C-alpha cells in the first residue's frame, strides 16, 4: 500500500478535537501559552548526541533562556 504524505504548508491548531488552519501568530501564541505552565524547574529537555552541534546548542538555549531551566541533556553518554 503506497502512502502519499504531504508536507504542511500552514500551521494547524486544535479546536474541540478538530485540527484547523491558523495563522502563524495564532499558532505561536497557542504554543507559548501551552508551554508557559512548565517554565522553570518542571521543564527538562532531551536532545540527541547524533544531532548537529548547532541543533544541540539551540536546544540548550531554548531550555535555558525561554523555559528558564538548566535541565538539558544531549544524551552524550550513550
HUURBEL-V933312 format. One record per pair of residues at least 24 apart in sequence whose C-alpha atoms are under 6 Angstrom apart, sorted by the first residue. I is the first residue (numbers start at 0). J is the second residue. If there is no record, write none. Layout:
# HUURBEL-V933312
<<I/J> <I/J>>
This chain:
# HUURBEL-V933312
<<38/66> <38/67> <39/67> <39/68> <40/68> <43/70> <43/71> <44/71> <45/72> <45/73> <46/73> <47/73> <47/74> <48/73> <48/74> <48/75>>
